[in-house]
């Protein structure tokens, strides 16, 4: 039976990544189970049919790293105000604190 307890969102995001977790929220239990099965196959690095603690740790690290890189790419243009592919301290302060300064 598919049942989520309060606080599962953090686990979903750690395991799937923020964007992927959102898409899972829209799935039926059957679709969710099918897609999770495919992901588990990707986590099982040595293809022995089992997921070890180390494989799971490595997967979560990859997912989190991907999220960080994607997030930086999304917000970079908001911080690089003069579009020189660099973020100066003044640009960072302006983008972060804006009218507070």
Beta strands, then each sheet from edge to edge (+ up, - down):
end
